[in-house]
Amino acid sequence: MKDLEYVGTVDVDSGLTWIGDPCYIIHKKKKDIPRTLGKNWEEFCSKLRPEYTPFGHSKINTEGLGMAIQSGYGDGTYPVYVRRDDEGVIIEIRVRFDE
């Protein structure tokens, strides 16, 4: 297995990052978006709940659609790294919220 490889950055403006397959949430009519995501930003945020202490990290797991996770200390630009196996297939992704 190879070492971590820097692949770019992710910008955060909501204090949250999303991990999931975009085909489940984009290019959908509003009526087709699962209710678990909420109808608007306020409803989405109301579904967030503290999962870990002492920093109150929050997440919302949408039953396989994806997960929103609090981005460390909030808004910012964070580096993203991947790890590949010996065949070059990405087997890990890492976002560093604190260097």
N, CA, C and O atoms as a DFTB+ gen file, in Angstrom:
396 C
 N C O
     1  1       0.841      -1.174       0.000
     2  2       0.000       0.000       0.000
     3  2       0.889       1.242       0.000
     4  3       1.936       1.279       0.646
     5  1       0.449       2.241      -0.733
     6  2       1.228       3.468      -0.880
     7  2       0.890       4.477       0.210
     8  3      -0.083       4.317       0.947
     9  1       1.716       5.522       0.297
    10  2       1.480       6.591       1.262
    11  2       0.353       7.497       0.799
    12  3      -0.129       7.390      -0.328
    13  1      -0.063       8.400       1.700
    14  2      -1.095       9.372       1.350
    15  2      -0.606      10.290       0.239
    16  3       0.561      10.681       0.210
    17  1      -1.503      10.626      -0.668
    18  2      -1.203      11.492      -1.811
    19  2      -2.150      12.694      -1.761
    20  3      -3.369      12.527      -1.715
    21  1      -1.598      13.877      -1.770
    22  2      -2.412      15.099      -1.788
    23  2      -3.121      15.199      -3.137
    24  3      -2.489      15.074      -4.186
    25  1      -4.460      15.429      -3.104
    26  2      -5.217      15.515      -4.361
    27  2      -5.961      16.839      -4.536
    28  3      -6.542      17.075      -5.596
    29  1      -5.956      17.708      -3.523
    30  2      -6.639      18.989      -3.653
    31  2      -7.209      19.449      -2.329
    32  3      -6.776      19.019      -1.260
    33  1      -8.193      20.335      -2.421
    34  2      -8.808      20.880      -1.211
    35  2     -10.323      20.798      -1.310
    36  3     -10.885      20.628      -2.392
    37  1     -10.962      20.922      -0.172
    38  2     -12.411      21.043      -0.097
    39  2     -12.705      22.332       0.664
    40  3     -12.162      22.562       1.745
    41  1     -13.579      23.179       0.082
    42  2     -13.982      24.423       0.728
    43  2     -15.265      24.184       1.515
    44  3     -16.176      23.500       1.048
    45  1     -15.323      24.752       2.707
    46  2     -16.479      24.576       3.586
    47  2     -17.018      25.945       3.963
    48  3     -16.280      26.793       4.464
    49  1     -18.302      26.159       3.724
    50  2     -18.980      27.404       4.115
    51  2     -20.100      27.168       5.120
    52  3     -20.624      28.127       5.686
    53  1     -20.474      25.933       5.352
    54  2     -21.583      25.646       6.256
    55  2     -21.123      24.999       7.550
    56  3     -21.936      24.696       8.423
    57  1     -19.807      24.786       7.677
    58  2     -19.297      24.082       8.842
    59  2     -19.503      22.581       8.739
    60  3     -19.265      21.856       9.705
    61  1     -19.947      22.099       7.568
    62  2     -20.213      20.676       7.355
    63  2     -19.580      20.205       6.061
    64  3     -19.447      20.972       5.107
    65  1     -19.193      18.952       6.034
    66  2     -18.766      18.315       4.795
    67  2     -19.726      17.172       4.506
    68  3     -20.309      16.596       5.425
    69  1     -19.892      16.844       3.226
    70  2     -20.814      15.790       2.808
    71  2     -20.008      14.647       2.224
    72  3     -19.143      14.853       1.374
    73  1     -20.298      13.446       2.684
    74  2     -19.699      12.247       2.118
    75  2     -20.833      11.426       1.540
    76  3     -21.722      10.986       2.270
    77  1     -20.809      11.219       0.251
    78  2     -21.867      10.430      -0.365
    79  2     -21.784      10.491      -1.872
    80  3     -20.973      11.228      -2.433
    81  1     -22.620       9.719      -2.518
    82  2     -22.665       9.666      -3.968
    83  2     -23.576      10.792      -4.468
    84  3     -24.762      10.811      -4.139
    85  1     -23.042      11.727      -5.251
    86  2     -23.852      12.861      -5.692
    87  2     -25.052      12.476      -6.548
    88  3     -26.003      13.253      -6.646
    89  1     -25.036      11.312      -7.164
    90  2     -26.180      10.949      -8.009
    91  2     -27.457      10.759      -7.202
    92  3     -28.550      10.752      -7.768
    93  1     -27.334      10.605      -5.882
    94  2     -28.523      10.444      -5.053
    95  2     -29.170      11.769      -4.675
    96  3     -30.322      11.785      -4.240
    97  1     -28.451      12.886      -4.831
    98  2     -29.019      14.153      -4.359
    99  2     -29.046      15.257      -5.404
   100  3     -29.750      16.249      -5.215
   101  1     -28.302      15.122      -6.504
   102  2     -28.347      16.169      -7.523
   103  2     -29.150      15.685      -8.720
   104  3     -29.392      14.490      -8.888
   105  1     -29.554      16.635      -9.541
   106  2     -30.337      16.340     -10.737
   107  2     -31.645      15.628     -10.408
   108  3     -32.150      14.842     -11.210
   109  1     -32.183      15.902      -9.240
   110  2     -33.455      15.302      -8.846
   111  2     -34.486      16.403      -8.688
   112  3     -34.161      17.502      -8.240
   113  1     -35.709      16.118      -9.047
   114  2     -36.782      17.051      -8.758
   115  2     -36.989      17.072      -7.256
   116  3     -36.771      16.069      -6.576
   117  1     -37.414      18.226      -6.738
   118  2     -37.575      18.351      -5.294
   119  2     -38.439      17.228      -4.720
   120  3     -38.156      16.729      -3.631
   121  1     -39.476      16.831      -5.431
   122  2     -40.364      15.796      -4.902
   123  2     -39.674      14.437      -4.812
   124  3     -40.125      13.562      -4.073
   125  1     -38.573      14.254      -5.565
   126  2     -37.871      12.975      -5.567
   127  2     -36.772      12.884      -4.524
   128  3     -36.265      11.794      -4.259
   129  1     -36.390      14.018      -3.921
   130  2     -35.341      13.998      -2.906
   131  2     -35.926      13.390      -1.634
   132  3     -36.978      13.828      -1.169
   133  1     -35.267      12.400      -1.075
   134  2     -35.812      11.731       0.110
   135  2     -36.085      12.710       1.241
   136  3     -35.316      13.645       1.468
   137  1     -37.173      12.489       1.940
   138  2     -37.559      13.356       3.049
   139  2     -36.507      13.363       4.153
   140  3     -36.451      14.305       4.943
   141  1     -35.671      12.323       4.217
   142  2     -34.660      12.285       5.270
   143  2     -33.694      13.455       5.166
   144  3     -33.063      13.814       6.160
   145  1     -33.559      14.066       3.979
   146  2     -32.665      15.203       3.823
   147  2     -33.330      16.511       4.236
   148  3     -32.633      17.494       4.488
   149  1     -34.627      16.550       4.310
   150  2     -35.345      17.780       4.617
   151  2     -35.727      18.517       3.359
   152  3     -35.173      18.274       2.287
   153  1     -36.684      19.424       3.497
   154  2     -37.182      20.191       2.349
   155  2     -36.356      21.437       2.077
   156  3     -36.395      21.983       0.975
   157  1     -35.600      21.891       3.088
   158  2     -34.789      23.094       2.942
   159  2     -33.611      23.032       3.916
   160  3     -33.470      22.079       4.682
   161  1     -32.770      24.070       3.870
   162  2     -31.573      24.082       4.697
   163  2     -31.902      23.993       6.190
   164  3     -31.245      23.255       6.924
   165  1     -32.908      24.733       6.639
   166  2     -33.264      24.744       8.056
   167  2     -33.704      23.357       8.515
   168  3     -33.319      22.904       9.593
   169  1     -34.507      22.688       7.699
   170  2     -34.966      21.352       8.070
   171  2     -33.801      20.355       8.072
   172  3     -33.715      19.490       8.943
   173  1     -32.917      20.486       7.097
   174  2     -31.728      19.631       7.062
   175  2     -30.922      19.815       8.351
   176  3     -30.550      18.837       9.001
   177  1     -30.654      21.071       8.717
   178  2     -29.860      21.345       9.918
   179  2     -30.544      20.857      11.186
   180  3     -29.873      20.460      12.138
   181  1     -31.872      20.883      11.207
   182  2     -32.590      20.434      12.397
   183  2     -32.407      18.942      12.640
   184  3     -32.642      18.467      13.751
   185  1     -31.992      18.195      11.623
   186  2     -31.788      16.757      11.765
   187  2     -30.391      16.413      12.297
   188  3     -30.118      15.264      12.644
   189  1     -29.517      17.413      12.355
   190  2     -28.180      17.172      12.888
   191  2     -28.263      16.967      14.396
   192  3     -29.064      17.604      15.080
   193  1     -27.439      16.084      14.892
   194  2     -27.461      15.817      16.325
   195  2     -26.041      15.589      16.824
   196  3     -25.214      15.038      16.097
   197  1     -25.745      16.004      18.050
   198  2     -24.409      15.755      18.592
   199  2     -24.158      14.255      18.704
   200  3     -25.002      13.513      19.205
   201  1     -23.003      13.821      18.238
   202  2     -22.671      12.401      18.291
   203  2     -21.461      12.127      19.184
   204  3     -21.364      11.058      19.788
   205  1     -20.550      13.075      19.269
   206  2     -19.328      12.857      20.019
   207  2     -19.056      14.063      20.899
   208  3     -19.432      15.183      20.554
   209  1     -18.409      13.844      22.025
   210  2     -17.992      14.934      22.877
   211  2     -16.474      14.889      22.946
   212  3     -15.912      13.846      22.611
   213  1     -15.768      15.932      23.353
   214  2     -16.268      17.176      23.911
   215  2     -16.549      18.252      22.869
   216  3     -17.030      19.324      23.236
   217  1     -16.272      18.020      21.589
   218  2     -16.394      19.079      20.602
   219  2     -17.766      19.166      19.962
   220  3     -17.991      20.055      19.139
   221  1     -18.701      18.273      20.306
   222  2     -20.052      18.327      19.774
   223  2     -20.105      18.078      18.280
   224  3     -20.930      18.679      17.592
   225  1     -19.250      17.207      17.755
   226  2     -19.309      16.885      16.331
   227  2     -20.718      16.424      15.993
   228  3     -21.354      15.725      16.781
   229  1     -21.193      16.809      14.844
   230  2     -22.532      16.430      14.444
   231  2     -22.480      15.667      13.144
   232  3     -21.573      15.847      12.332
   233  1     -23.458      14.820      12.960
   234  2     -23.562      14.124      11.690
   235  2     -25.026      13.812      11.420
   236  3     -25.844      13.739      12.337
   237  1     -25.330      13.633      10.166
   238  2     -26.643      13.137       9.796
   239  2     -26.396      12.004       8.812
   240  3     -25.768      12.196       7.772
   241  1     -26.890      10.835       9.148
   242  2     -26.741       9.675       8.283
   243  2     -28.081       9.469       7.593
   244  3     -29.104       9.289       8.254
   245  1     -28.077       9.495       6.301
   246  2     -29.330       9.435       5.558
   247  2     -29.551       8.048       4.963
   248  3     -29.918       7.909       3.797
   249  1     -29.322       7.029       5.783
   250  2     -29.630       5.653       5.398
   251  2     -29.032       5.285       4.049
   252  3     -29.743       4.813       3.163
   253  1     -27.744       5.495       3.889
   254  2     -27.065       5.095       2.671
   255  2     -26.916       6.182       1.632
   256  3     -26.151       6.013       0.683
   257  1     -27.627       7.305       1.776
   258  2     -27.496       8.389       0.811
   259  2     -26.225       9.179       1.025
   260  3     -25.674       9.747       0.082
   261  1     -25.761       9.218       2.244
   262  2     -24.558       9.968       2.554
   263  2     -24.549      10.383       4.004
   264  3     -25.398       9.978       4.798
   265  1     -23.556      11.212       4.333
   266  2     -23.403      11.660       5.703
   267  2     -22.831      13.070       5.707
   268  3     -21.894      13.368       4.966
   269  1     -23.394      13.932       6.539
   270  2     -22.854      15.272       6.750
   271  2     -22.120      15.263       8.079
   272  3     -22.663      14.855       9.105
   273  1     -20.865      15.726       8.041
   274  2     -20.042      15.699       9.237
   275  2     -19.482      17.094       9.481
   276  3     -19.033      17.770       8.555
   277  1     -19.517      17.517      10.752
   278  2     -18.973      18.831      11.109
   279  2     -17.511      18.898      10.714
   280  3     -16.752      17.955      10.942
   281  1     -17.119      20.012      10.123
   282  2     -15.757      20.155       9.593
   283  2     -14.809      20.755      10.611
   284  3     -14.436      21.924      10.516
   285  1     -14.431      19.970      11.559
   286  2     -13.429      20.387      12.527
   287  2     -13.781      21.681      13.221
   288  3     -14.697      21.730      14.043
   289  1     -13.046      22.738      12.885
   290  2     -13.252      24.033      13.530
   291  2     -14.180      24.941      12.740
   292  3     -14.267      26.132      13.040
   293  1     -14.876      24.411      11.738
   294  2     -15.849      25.219      11.003
   295  2     -15.443      25.492       9.572
   296  3     -14.832      24.651       8.913
   297  1     -15.789      26.681       9.098
   298  2     -15.547      27.049       7.702
   299  2     -14.055      27.138       7.405
   300  3     -13.234      27.388       8.288
   301  1     -13.734      26.927       6.135
   302  2     -12.345      27.035       5.725
   303  2     -12.057      26.202       4.493
   304  3     -12.967      25.660       3.867
   305  1     -10.792      26.108       4.156
   306  2     -10.320      25.290       3.047
   307  2      -9.418      24.218       3.634
   308  3      -8.446      24.519       4.326
   309  1      -9.751      22.961       3.351
   310  2      -9.059      21.846       3.970
   311  2      -8.430      20.934       2.925
   312  3      -9.045      20.663       1.894
   313  1      -7.196      20.449       3.181
   314  2      -6.534      19.561       2.229
   315  2      -7.150      18.164       2.239
   316  3      -7.601      17.668       3.271
   317  1      -7.155      17.546       1.055
   318  2      -7.701      16.203       0.882
   319  2      -6.589      15.285       0.364
   320  3      -5.838      15.645      -0.542
   321  1      -6.506      14.117       0.949
   322  2      -5.501      13.125       0.585
   323  2      -6.181      11.803       0.266
   324  3      -7.262      11.517       0.781
   325  1      -5.555      11.002      -0.575
   326  2      -6.032       9.649      -0.835
   327  2      -4.887       8.672      -0.618
   328  3      -3.712       9.035      -0.672
   329  1      -5.259       7.434      -0.371
   330  2      -4.304       6.332      -0.306
   331  2      -4.743       5.315      -1.341
   332  3      -5.927       4.995      -1.453
   333  1      -3.795       4.819      -2.085
   334  2      -4.071       3.836      -3.140
   335  2      -3.477       2.484      -2.764
   336  3      -2.488       2.399      -2.035
   337  1      -4.101       1.439      -3.276
   338  2      -3.502       0.121      -3.085
   339  2      -2.405      -0.076      -4.131
   340  3      -2.106       0.841      -4.896
   341  1      -1.821      -1.235      -4.166
   342  2      -0.709      -1.495      -5.074
   343  2      -1.108      -1.449      -6.543
   344  3      -0.246      -1.339      -7.416
   345  1      -2.417      -1.532      -6.828
   346  2      -2.896      -1.443      -8.208
   347  2      -3.300      -0.024      -8.592
   348  3      -3.713       0.224      -9.724
   349  1      -3.179       0.914      -7.638
   350  2      -3.516       2.306      -7.913
   351  2      -4.956       2.670      -7.632
   352  3      -5.371       3.793      -7.919
   353  1      -5.733       1.747      -7.074
   354  2      -7.138       2.001      -6.745
   355  2      -7.217       2.766      -5.427
   356  3      -6.553       2.403      -4.456
   357  1      -8.029       3.825      -5.391
   358  2      -8.189       4.605      -4.162
   359  2      -8.942       3.759      -3.144
   360  3     -10.039       3.266      -3.409
   361  1      -8.329       3.601      -1.973
   362  2      -8.948       2.799      -0.919
   363  2      -9.215       3.607       0.352
   364  3      -9.820       3.107       1.300
   365  1      -8.759       4.854       0.360
   366  2      -8.978       5.708       1.529
   367  2      -8.969       7.153       1.085
   368  3      -8.214       7.537       0.192
   369  1      -9.820       7.958       1.719
   370  2      -9.795       9.403       1.516
   371  2      -9.698      10.036       2.897
   372  3     -10.328       9.577       3.850
   373  1      -8.907      11.088       2.990
   374  2      -8.722      11.757       4.274
   375  2      -8.800      13.259       4.059
   376  3      -8.126      13.812       3.191
   377  1      -9.627      13.907       4.859
   378  2      -9.721      15.362       4.875
   379  2      -9.124      15.812       6.197
   380  3      -9.557      15.377       7.264
   381  1      -8.121      16.692       6.122
   382  2      -7.454      17.175       7.323
   383  2      -8.096      18.482       7.761
   384  3      -7.910      19.513       7.115
   385  1      -8.848      18.447       8.853
   386  2      -9.485      19.654       9.372
   387  2      -8.561      20.418      10.316
   388  3      -8.888      21.528      10.738
   389  1      -7.419      19.839      10.649
   390  2      -6.442      20.500      11.501
   391  2      -5.077      19.944      11.153
   392  3      -4.854      18.736      11.230
   393  1      -4.178      20.809      10.777
   394  2      -2.828      20.345      10.437
   395  2      -2.038      20.205      11.696
   396  3      -0.868      19.825      11.651
